[in-house]
Each structure stands twice: as structure tokens, then as C-alpha cells.
Amino acid sequence: MIWASGWKLASAVSNAGGLGIIGSGSMYPDVLREHIRKCKAAANFPFAVNIPLLYSDIDKHISIVIEEEVKIVFTSAGNPKTWTTILKEKGITVVHVISSSRFARKAEEAGCDAVVAEGFEAGGHNGREETTTMVLIPAVVNAVTIPVVAAGGIATGRQMLAAMVMGAEAVQMGSRFVASGEASSHINFKNAVIHATEGDTILSMKQLTPVRLIKNKFYQEVLEAEQRGASVEELRSLLGRARAKKGMFEGDMDNGELEIGQISASLDSILPAGEIVKKVWQEFSEALQNPVKKI
Ligand SMILES: Cc1cc2nc3c(=O)[nH]c(=O)nc-3n(C[C@H](O)[C@H](O)[C@H](O)COP(=O)(O)O)c2cc1C
């Protein structure tokens, strides 16, 4: 996750038994290399790197994960055809993030080892079709033969079990880990996340790259621009590259872009990442014992 998942969060998750992922989308190439090296030193178990395929430094990021011998790469926001073969030739496991069965099939055709099927509820960039996790998971499980990782609206072990009942073999959690001690996000953002209530997030900027964010002043400006028919160029300049950094990393809750999922409405605490992993496992085991218990 941009502006959240550096080496501290990734290594804490991996050391607790999950698979921590470094979010390279907000990192310059030398910063990415530094995070990979620090993560290697801190993590006793495998970790992964996410590379959004649309970013300008993509070729440099790909070279770095190869040079640094990263074992697992999650690609997103782009066509998996271009880079999957190159990564696979180096023995790297490639998992691609998709939001529809059609894109899942393309990822399988491109040679990906698994897909993350990310529903409409999810924080960050998202599909245009607005397919919810509940609908997307079984559809993608039917569409491909490779393993499916469910994402979007999952923050508890009970939700993890629900995803697995629908055929997912793993889950990817984003928002839950933004509200963790190790996330590099600004404390103002973490506090906004745990105070968010139902309806506080929305899928915005569908004309550019759809993204789920908190409805703040920046969002209202985008909405007004869209309603008066602003051009894509105008929207792009309103967004700028620095808005996400301003909000999530520098803590400007009015003028920054605050990416988070619907599940933020259920979060009420900032916890150590390792404790989150432990709690999820505990909830999962309890739910498995008694799946239809009223809670
Ligand atoms: C702050 C934030 C930043 C994110 N950045 C990325 C990213 O750079 N690349 C990516 O593939 N997904 C990104 N995501 C999506 C997450 O990896 C994950 O799939 C999503 O958060 C799952 O849904 P959830 O938020 O309901 O848990 C981001 C999510 C959040 C909340």
C-alpha cells in the first residue's frame, strides 16, 4: 500500500505468520532498494513487493526486485502481459491484482501464479464495474484454475473464513493494516480511518483511475469539478501526484487524498501488525469451530 507499507509493516506481518508486502508505488527506485534490504534484515520469513504497472519507474522497480532477489511480486494496475514472463524467468512468483473475471483470465493467460480478486469495497485503486467481493470471488474462482486471493472488505478471521467458503485460498487485507503501529501512514490518517463510519468512503475519480477514498474537502473539490464537466486534464491537474502523499503521509486531512476501504467503518483501534495477524488467526479458528454462531 502506497504511503503505508514500508519494510516495518511488511516485516512485522511476515514475522507474525502472514505475507508482508512492500508497496513500491510511492517509492523512488533507491528508496525501494533500501526498503527491500531493511525488510530482508528484519524478516525471518518471505515477504513480497507490490509493483503497480502503470508507474513511470516501472522498469527500474522490476530491475531492483530481480537484483535484490525478491521471491514474490504482486503486480497491479496494468497489463500483466508485459512483465510476468520476465519476472517468471527469474524464478519469481507473480500474483496479479484484478477486479473482474475477464482480467483474471488475462492474468492466467499471462502466466501469473495466482490472482488477487479485489472487490468494490476495497481501499485504494479499484475496478470500474463496482463488483463487490461477495460477487467477485465465486465468479473469479470459476473463471480461472490458479489460486484466488480475496481482497476488499476483509479485516477479521470470520471474514477470512467467509472468503474461503467462497473458494478463495488466501486473503489480502489493506485497510486493517493501515490502522497498525508499523504502517508509515501519518497518525492523522490512521485516526481518521478508525473514526470513519459507514458511508464515509466512496469510489471516486472514475474518469481517471477509480479510487476509494474518504469524503473530505479534496473529494468535494473533485466532485464539483466532475459535476461541472471538467476535462480529464483538469481532473488530472487537480489530483496531481502529491495529493496522496499530502493526505496519507503528511497528514493533511482536508487537502490530501485519503485512500481507504469501506471496512474502515468497522475498525476502532490502531494495533501492532503482529497482533492483528494473531487476532485474525484466533477469530478464524473460532469461526471454523462454530461458523454460524451469532456474534
Ligand atoms: C492506503 C492504501 C493504499 C493502497 N495502495 C495499493 C498499491 O499501491 N497497490 C495495490 O496493488 N493495492 C493497493 N491498495 C489496495 C490493497 O493492497 C488491498 O488490496 C485493499 O486495501 C484490500 O481491501 P481492504 O482495504 O478492504 O482491506 C491500497 C489500499 C490502501 C487502503
The ligand as a MOL file (V3000), in Angstrom:
LIG
                    3D

  0  0  0     0  0            999 V3000
M  V30 BEGIN CTAB
M  V30 COUNTS 31 33 0 0 0
M  V30 BEGIN ATOM
M  V30 1 C -3.8610 3.3200 1.6490 0
M  V30 2 C -3.9450 2.2190 0.6430 0
M  V30 3 C -3.0030 2.1450 -0.3580 0
M  V30 4 C -3.0510 1.1040 -1.2880 0
M  V30 5 N -2.0710 1.0400 -2.2420 0
M  V30 6 C -2.0510 -0.0230 -3.0840 0
M  V30 7 C -0.9950 -0.1550 -4.0260 0
M  V30 8 O -0.0810 0.6700 -4.0990 0
M  V30 9 N -1.0110 -1.2460 -4.8370 0
M  V30 10 C -2.0050 -2.2000 -4.7790 0
M  V30 11 O -1.9660 -3.1810 -5.5200 0
M  V30 12 N -3.0270 -2.0800 -3.9010 0
M  V30 13 C -3.0560 -1.0220 -3.0540 0
M  V30 14 N -4.0680 -0.9180 -2.1440 0
M  V30 15 C -5.0820 -1.9890 -2.0610 0
M  V30 16 C -4.6620 -3.0380 -1.0250 0
M  V30 17 O -3.4970 -3.6780 -1.4320 0
M  V30 18 C -5.7620 -4.0960 -0.7840 0
M  V30 19 O -5.9920 -4.8730 -1.9310 0
M  V30 20 C -7.0570 -3.4710 -0.3530 0
M  V30 21 O -6.8280 -2.4960 0.6340 0
M  V30 22 C -7.9780 -4.5530 0.1820 0
M  V30 23 O -9.1950 -4.0330 0.6070 0
M  V30 24 P -9.4580 -3.5070 2.1090 0
M  V30 25 O -8.9280 -2.1180 2.1280 0
M  V30 26 O -10.9210 -3.5560 2.2320 0
M  V30 27 O -8.7310 -4.4230 3.0370 0
M  V30 28 C -4.0630 0.1290 -1.2190 0
M  V30 29 C -5.0220 0.2230 -0.1950 0
M  V30 30 C -4.9710 1.2400 0.7270 0
M  V30 31 C -6.0020 1.2840 1.8130 0
M  V30 END ATOM
M  V30 BEGIN BOND
M  V30 1 1 1 2
M  V30 2 1 2 3
M  V30 3 2 2 30
M  V30 4 2 3 4
M  V30 5 1 4 5
M  V30 6 1 4 28
M  V30 7 2 5 6
M  V30 8 1 6 7
M  V30 9 1 6 13
M  V30 10 2 7 8
M  V30 11 1 7 9
M  V30 12 1 9 10
M  V30 13 2 10 11
M  V30 14 1 10 12
M  V30 15 2 12 13
M  V30 16 1 13 14
M  V30 17 1 14 15
M  V30 18 1 14 28
M  V30 19 1 15 16
M  V30 20 1 16 17
M  V30 21 1 16 18
M  V30 22 1 18 19
M  V30 23 1 18 20
M  V30 24 1 20 21
M  V30 25 1 20 22
M  V30 26 1 22 23
M  V30 27 1 23 24
M  V30 28 2 24 25
M  V30 29 1 24 26
M  V30 30 1 24 27
M  V30 31 2 28 29
M  V30 32 1 29 30
M  V30 33 1 30 31
M  V30 END BOND
M  V30 END CTAB
M  END
